[in-house]
Amino acid sequence: LYPLEKFTDALSQIALWLLNDGKFQNRGVADRAMVFAFMICPNATGCSTQADLAQKMKLSRSQVNEYVKQFTEKFNFVSGVTYSERQRRSRKK
């Protein structure tokens, strides 16, 4: 279990990322929120791949890929759903 201070700090970091460190625009907040949900709980978005997510969000795959990259780098978090089938197989070896 984590102390409340660490939990609060984690939530603050997520909020800052969602709001693009205060430089947010409404569409960007919604996009980042969808990517956050996809990374943490893909089932909540109804998408199984980043391509599915891009289509649902009406964004290009490169735009979604950039959000995923930013999230991964910021939080050092990689979701299994972001791997291709080839990458999953190679990671099991």
TORKOL-297886 format. One line per 8 residues: their letters; for each residue y, z, x of N, C-alpha, C, CB. Coordinates in pm, 1 decimal. Glycine has a CB too. Layout:
BEGIN
a = Y:Z:X:Y:Z:X:Y:Z:X:Y:Z:X; ... $
This chain:
BEGIN
lyplekft = -119.2:0.0:83.8:0.0:0.0:0.0:124.0:0.0:87.2:0.7:121.1:-94.7; 226.3:-67.0:38.7:351.2:-75.5:112.4:454.2:18.4:52.2:403.7:-219.1:113.4; 538.8:75.4:137.4:646.8:158.5:84.4:742.6:73.3:1.4:722.7:229.1:199.0; 810.6:137.0:-88.8:903.8:68.6:-177.6:1008.0:-10.5:-99.7:972.4:168.8:-268.9; 1051.3:38.6:15.6:1152.3:-31.3:94.6:1102.1:-167.9:140.3:1192.5:52.8:215.7; 975.7:-176.3:183.1:920.1:-304.2:227.6:906.3:-400.1:109.7:783.2:-283.1:295.8; 864.1:-347.0:-3.3:850.4:-429.2:-123.0:987.3:-482.7:-165.4:785.7:-348.0:-237.8; 1087.9:-396.2:-163.8:1223.3:-436.5:-200.1:1276.1:-542.1:-104.1:1316.5:-315.4:-201.7 $
dalsqial = 1250.3:-524.1:25.7:1293.2:-622.6:124.4:1225.2:-757.1:100.0:1262.9:-572.9:266.5; 1095.9:-754.7:68.8:1022.7:-879.0:41.3:1082.2:-950.0:-79.6:872.8:-850.2:17.7; 1110.0:-876.5:-185.2:1170.6:-936.9:-303.9:1309.2:-992.1:-273.6:1178.9:-834.9:-417.1; 1384.4:-922.1:-190.9:1517.5:-970.2:-151.0:1507.6:-1101.0:-74.5:1589.4:-865.1:-65.6; 1411.1:-1110.6:16.5:1392.0:-1233.2:93.9:1353.6:-1349.8:3.1:1284.3:-1212.3:201.4; 1269.3:-1322.5:-95.6:1230.8:-1426.5:-191.8:1352.5:-1470.2:-272.6:1118.8:-1375.5:-286.3; 1431.6:-1375.7:-318.8:1552.2:-1408.9:-396.3:1647.6:-1493.2:-313.0:1623.3:-1280.5:-444.6; 1666.3:-1457.9:-186.9:1754.6:-1535.4:-100.0:1702.1:-1677.6:-83.2:1768.7:-1467.3:37.2 $
wllndgkf = 1570.9:-1692.3:-68.3:1514.6:-1826.4:-54.7:1534.0:-1905.7:-184.2:1364.7:-1818.8:-18.1; 1505.3:-1842.6:-297.4:1521.9:-1910.8:-426.1:1665.6:-1958.4:-446.7:1481.3:-1818.0:-540.6; 1760.4:-1877.2:-403.3:1902.3:-1909.4:-421.6:1962.0:-1983.0:-302.2:1980.8:-1782.8:-446.8; 1874.5:-2026.6:-209.8:1917.4:-2102.1:-91.8:2028.7:-2027.7:-17.6:1965.3:-2243.1:-132.4; 2006.5:-1899.9:3.3:2100.7:-1813.2:74.9:2241.3:-1818.0:15.2:2106.3:-1852.7:221.6; 2248.0:-1827.3:-116.1:2376.3:-1825.1:-185.8:2441.6:-1961.1:-203.5:2469.4:-1736.9:-113.2; 2378.6:-2066.1:-151.0:2435.2:-2200.7:-162.5:2364.7:-2279.6:-272.7:2424.3:-2275.7:-27.9; 2328.0:-2209.9:-379.0:2241.6:-2268.6:-480.6:2314.1:-2360.1:-578.4:2174.0:-2160.2:-556.3 $
qnrgvadr = 2235.0:-2446.7:-635.1:2273.4:-2527.3:-750.0:2162.8:-2504.8:-852.6:2291.6:-2682.3:-712.8; 2194.0:-2517.2:-980.1:2096.4:-2484.9:-1084.4:1963.4:-2556.9:-1065.9:2153.1:-2519.0:-1219.7; 1966.6:-2685.2:-1037.6:1842.6:-2761.6:-1021.0:1763.3:-2709.0:-901.6:1873.3:-2912.2:-1002.8; 1832.9:-2677.7:-793.8:1765.0:-2627.8:-674.5:1693.9:-2495.6:-697.9:1863.7:-2612.1:-562.4; 1754.4:-2408.1:-776.5:1691.5:-2279.1:-807.3:1563.7:-2302.3:-886.5:1788.5:-2187.2:-886.5; 1570.7:-2389.1:-985.9:1451.8:-2419.1:-1066.5:1342.7:-2483.5:-980.2:1488.5:-2512.4:-1184.5; 1381.8:-2575.3:-892.1:1284.1:-2640.3:-804.3:1217.0:-2539.2:-712.4:1351.4:-2749.8:-721.1; 1296.1:-2453.8:-651.9:1239.9:-2353.6:-561.0:1151.8:-2253.7:-636.2:1352.5:-2279.5:-487.5 $
amvfafmi = 1189.6:-2219.5:-758.3:1108.3:-2127.8:-838.3:971.8:-2189.8:-869.5:1181.4:-2091.0:-969.1; 970.6:-2318.5:-900.4:843.0:-2387.0:-927.1:756.5:-2392.6:-801.2:868.5:-2529.9:-979.9; 818.1:-2421.1:-688.0:741.6:-2425.9:-563.0:688.1:-2286.8:-529.3:829.4:-2480.0:-446.7; 770.8:-2184.1:-549.5:725.4:-2046.6:-526.3:603.5:-2016.0:-613.4:839.5:-1945.6:-555.6; 611.3:-2047.0:-741.6:498.6:-2021.5:-832.3:375.3:-2099.5:-787.9:535.8:-2059.3:-977.3; 394.5:-2224.1:-748.0:283.8:-2308.0:-702.2:217.6:-2248.7:-578.3:333.0:-2449.9:-672.4; 298.1:-2199.3:-485.4:243.2:-2144.1:-361.6:168.6:-2013.1:-385.6:354.6:-2122.0:-260.3; 220.3:-1930.9:-474.7:161.1:-1798.8:-498.1:47.3:-1804.0:-600.0:268.1:-1701.3:-545.7 $
cpnatgcs = 68.1:-1880.3:-706.7:-30.1:-1886.2:-815.5:-31.7:-2027.0:-874.3:2.2:-1780.8:-926.0; -97.6:-2120.3:-807.5:-94.2:-2259.5:-851.8:-138.1:-2278.9:-997.0:-181.4:-2342.3:-762.4; -231.0:-2198.0:-1043.6:-278.1:-2211.1:-1181.7:-165.0:-2192.7:-1281.3:-388.3:-2110.1:-1209.9; -64.2:-2114.6:-1246.1:48.3:-2090.2:-1335.7:129.3:-2217.1:-1359.8:138.0:-1981.2:-1278.9; 124.7:-2310.9:-1265.3:202.1:-2434.2:-1278.9:121.9:-2545.5:-1345.1:250.7:-2480.4:-1142.9; -9.3:-2527.9:-1352.4:-93.9:-2633.4:-1406.8:-113.7:-2749.0:-1310.9:-35.8:-2684.4:-1534.4; -83.1:-2726.3:-1183.5:-94.3:-2831.6:-1081.8:-195.9:-2789.4:-976.5:44.0:-2860.9:-1015.8; -273.3:-2886.9:-929.5:-370.9:-2854.7:-825.5:-333.9:-2913.9:-690.2:-507.6:-2903.8:-866.4 $
tqadlaqk = -233.2:-3001.0:-688.1:-188.7:-3059.8:-561.1:-36.0:-3067.2:-559.9:-251.0:-3201.9:-540.0; 17.5:-3087.2:-440.2:161.9:-3105.3:-428.6:206.1:-3233.1:-499.2:204.0:-3108.9:-280.8; 121.4:-3333.8:-500.2:153.6:-3458.4:-570.5:164.9:-3432.0:-720.8:45.8:-3566.9:-542.4; 73.0:-3351.5:-775.7:81.5:-3313.5:-917.2:211.7:-3239.8:-945.3:-38.7:-3225.8:-957.3; 245.7:-3148.5:-855.2:368.0:-3070.0:-872.2:491.4:-3160.4:-869.3:378.3:-2962.1:-762.5; 494.3:-3253.2:-775.3:607.6:-3345.4:-765.5:623.4:-3425.2:-894.5:589.4:-3440.7:-645.9; 512.3:-3472.2:-947.5:517.1:-3549.7:-1071.0:568.8:-3463.5:-1186.9:377.4:-3606.3:-1104.3; 518.6:-3341.9:-1196.6:561.0:-3251.8:-1303.9:709.2:-3216.8:-1292.5:477.0:-3124.1:-1301.8 $
mklsrsqv = 757.4:-3201.1:-1168.4:897.0:-3163.7:-1145.6:990.6:-3284.3:-1147.3:910.1:-3091.1:-1013.4; 932.5:-3403.8:-1154.4:1010.9:-3528.2:-1149.6:1089.9:-3539.0:-1018.2:1107.6:-3535.3:-1270.2; 1021.0:-3504.1:-910.5:1076.0:-3516.0:-775.5:984.2:-3606.0:-694.6:1091.7:-3376.0:-707.4; 1033.9:-3654.9:-582.9:947.7:-3731.9:-493.3:854.5:-3635.1:-420.4:1032.4:-3815.7:-391.3; 745.3:-3689.3:-371.9:653.0:-3604.6:-295.9:720.0:-3549.9:-172.1:527.5:-3682.3:-257.1; 807.1:-3629.3:-108.8:873.9:-3581.5:12.6:967.0:-3464.7:-19.1:953.0:-3695.7:79.3; 1030.6:-3464.3:-136.0:1116.5:-3351.5:-173.5:1033.7:-3224.5:-191.0:1194.0:-3383.0:-303.4; 922.4:-3235.5:-261.9:835.9:-3119.6:-281.7:776.8:-3075.7:-148.4:723.7:-3151.5:-382.8 $
neyvkqft = 734.6:-3171.2:-66.8:679.5:-3137.1:64.7:781.3:-3058.7:147.2:636.8:-3264.5:140.1; 908.1:-3095.6:138.0:1012.6:-3024.4:212.1:1028.4:-2881.7:161.9:1145.9:-3098.5:201.1; 1027.5:-2861.8:30.7:1033.7:-2725.5:-24.0:913.5:-2642.2:23.1:1038.3:-2729.7:-178.9; 794.9:-2702.1:19.4:673.4:-2631.1:63.0:685.4:-2596.5:211.4:545.3:-2717.6:37.0; 732.6:-2690.3:290.5:750.7:-2666.3:434.3:848.7:-2551.3:457.8:801.0:-2794.4:505.0; 962.1:-2553.1:387.0:1060.0:-2445.8:401.4:1000.2:-2310.7:363.4:1183.1:-2474.6:315.5; 926.9:-2306.7:254.0:864.2:-2182.4:208.4:763.8:-2132.9:312.7:794.1:-2203.4:71.5; 681.4:-2223.5:360.9:578.5:-2187.8:459.6:640.9:-2132.8:587.2:491.5:-2309.6:492.5 $
ekfnfvsg = 746.0:-2197.4:633.4:812.4:-2151.7:756.0:885.6:-2019.8:734.8:910.4:-2257.6:805.5; 952.3:-2005.7:622.1:1030.9:-1884.4:595.3:941.3:-1762.0:582.7:1113.9:-1901.4:467.3; 828.8:-1776.0:511.9:745.2:-1660.3:481.5:614.0:-1657.1:559.5:715.5:-1657.5:335.2; 593.2:-1756.3:646.9:469.6:-1762.9:723.8:349.4:-1749.8:630.5:466.7:-1652.7:832.0; 355.8:-1824.5:520.4:254.3:-1817.0:416.3:205.3:-1957.2:386.7:309.5:-1749.3:288.2; 73.9:-1974.8:389.6:15.6:-2103.8:357.3:-83.0:-2082.4:243.8:-53.5:-2168.7:481.8; -65.3:-2158.7:139.3:-154.9:-2153.6:25.3:-266.6:-2254.2:46.4:-79.3:-2181.5:-106.6; -387.5:-2216.4:10.6:-500.8:-2307.9:23.1:-482.5:-2435.1:-57.0:-626.9:-2239.6:-20.3 $
vtyserqr = -404.7:-2428.5:-162.4:-382.9:-2545.2:-247.5:-298.4:-2651.4:-177.2:-315.8:-2503.4:-377.8; -229.5:-2615.9:-70.7:-145.9:-2713.5:-0.9:-225.3:-2797.4:98.6:-33.0:-2642.8:71.0; -351.5:-2762.2:120.7:-435.1:-2840.7:210.9:-499.6:-2956.5:136.8:-542.6:-2752.6:275.4; -516.5:-3067.3:206.2:-593.5:-3178.4:149.4:-741.3:-3142.2:160.3:-562.3:-3315.0:223.2; -824.6:-3216.6:91.3:-969.7:-3192.0:97.9:-1019.7:-3206.6:241.0:-1046.2:-3289.1:4.6; -968.0:-3304.8:314.4:-1006.3:-3324.0:455.0:-968.8:-3202.5:538.5:-939.4:-3450.0:512.6; -848.1:-3148.8:516.4:-804.3:-3030.4:591.1:-890.5:-2909.5:556.0:-656.1:-3000.0:562.2; -928.0:-2894.4:429.9:-1014.0:-2782.2:390.7:-1148.4:-2789.6:461.4:-1034.8:-2780.6:238.6 $
rsrkk = -1206.5:-2910.9:466.1:-1336.1:-2926.3:532.8:-1325.6:-2893.3:681.3:-1389.3:-3069.2:514.3; -1219.4:-2938.9:747.3:-1205.3:-2914.6:890.8:-1180.1:-2767.1:920.7:-1091.9:-2999.2:947.5; -1117.2:-2693.0:829.0:-1091.9:-2551.3:849.1:-1218.6:-2468.3:835.2:-987.8:-2502.8:751.2; -1318.8:-2519.3:762.0:-1444.7:-2446.3:741.0:-1535.4:-2455.0:862.7:-1517.9:-2500.6:618.3; -1512.6:-2551.6:950.7:-1598.4:-2570.4:1068.9:-1576.1:-2464.2:1171.7:-1574.8:-2705.1:1131.1 $
